[in-house]
Amino acid sequence: MAKSKLVETNVKMAEKVSEGLRKIEDGVTDGYRKIEDGVVGGFGKIVDGFVDKFLAREGETVGEARARLAQEQKVREEACRAEMEKRAEMQRQQLEKAQALGRVQIGQPEIPHK
């Protein structure tokens, strides 16, 4: 009988401690979320102000300016990717030409003779 009362008390204490820890965890998590929302919201306002002041064209809204800037960035990235592919193809052709002339041997490092 004494053991069962001790076990019951131990279980109740464990439940109370778990409940307390859960409340602390919820409080910390809620606090973090509020801070995060404030920081992200503040950053968004700063970005919108910058876009409006420096990047938006006459009569263009911030949303329209952001969409235009995103499209321009996409075009620049595609052009860059195409240029890189073009250069890689040119290098491949030059390497094949050098191999055909016997100037370059792939897989065999050149050892300088002394």
C-alpha positions in Angstrom: 0.0 0.0 0.0 2.8 2.4 0.8 4.5 1.6 -2.5 1.4 2.3 -4.5 0.9 5.7 -2.8 4.6 6.5 -3.5 4.1 5.5 -7.2 0.9 7.6 -7.5 2.7 10.6 -6.0 5.6 10.1 -8.4 3.3 9.9 -11.4 1.5 13.1 -10.3 4.8 14.9 -9.9 6.0 13.8 -13.3 2.7 15.0 -14.9 3.0 18.4 -13.2 6.7 18.8 -14.2 5.8 17.8 -17.8 2.9 20.3 -17.8 5.2 23.0 -16.5 7.9 22.3 -19.1 5.3 22.2 -21.8 4.0 25.7 -20.8 7.6 27.0 -20.8 8.2 25.5 -24.2 5.0 27.1 -25.6 5.9 30.5 -24.1 9.4 30.4 -25.6 8.1 29.2 -29.0 5.4 31.9 -29.1 7.9 34.6 -28.1 10.3 33.5 -30.8 7.5 33.5 -33.4 6.5 37.0 -32.5 10.1 38.2 -32.8 10.5 36.4 -36.1 7.3 37.9 -37.5 8.4 41.4 -36.4 11.8 41.1 -37.9 10.5 39.6 -41.2 7.7 42.2 -41.4 10.2 45.0 -40.7 12.6 43.7 -43.3 9.7 43.5 -45.8 8.8 47.1 -45.2 12.4 48.2 -45.7 12.7 46.2 -49.0 9.3 47.7 -50.2 10.5 51.2 -49.4 13.8 50.6 -51.2 12.1 49.2 -54.3 9.5 52.1 -54.2 12.2 54.8 -53.9 15.0 53.5 -56.1 13.8 50.7 -58.4 10.2 51.4 -59.3 9.5 53.3 -62.5 7.2 56.2 -62.8 3.6 55.1 -62.0 4.7 51.6 -61.2 3.5 49.9 -57.9 5.9 48.1 -55.6 4.4 44.7 -56.6 4.7 45.5 -60.3 8.3 46.6 -59.8 9.2 43.4 -57.9 7.6 41.3 -60.7 9.5 43.3 -63.4 12.8 42.9 -61.4 12.2 39.2 -61.0 11.6 38.8 -64.7 14.7 40.8 -65.6 16.8 38.7 -63.2 15.4 35.5 -64.8 16.4 36.8 -68.3 19.9 37.7 -67.0 20.3 34.2 -65.5 19.2 32.5 -68.7 21.6 34.6 -70.7 24.4 33.8 -68.3 23.6 30.0 -68.5 23.5 30.1 -72.3 26.9 31.9 -72.4 28.4 29.3 -70.0 27.1 26.5 -72.1 28.5 28.2 -75.2 31.9 28.6 -73.6 31.9 25.0 -72.4 31.1 23.8 -75.9 34.0 25.9 -77.4 36.4 24.5 -74.8 35.3 21.0 -75.6 35.8 21.6 -79.3 39.2 23.1 -78.7 40.2 20.2 -76.6 39.1 17.7 -79.2 41.0 19.6 -81.9 44.2 19.6 -79.7 43.7 15.9 -79.1 43.4 15.3 -82.8 46.7 17.1 -83.4 48.4 15.1 -80.6 49.0 18.1 -78.4 46.9 17.0 -75.5 46.5 13.5 -74.0 43.6 13.2 -71.6 44.3 11.1 -68.5 48.1 11.1 -68.9 49.8 14.0 -67.1 52.7 15.5 -68.8 56.0 14.9 -67.0 58.7 17.5 -67.7 62.0 16.0 -68.7 65.2 17.2 -67.1 
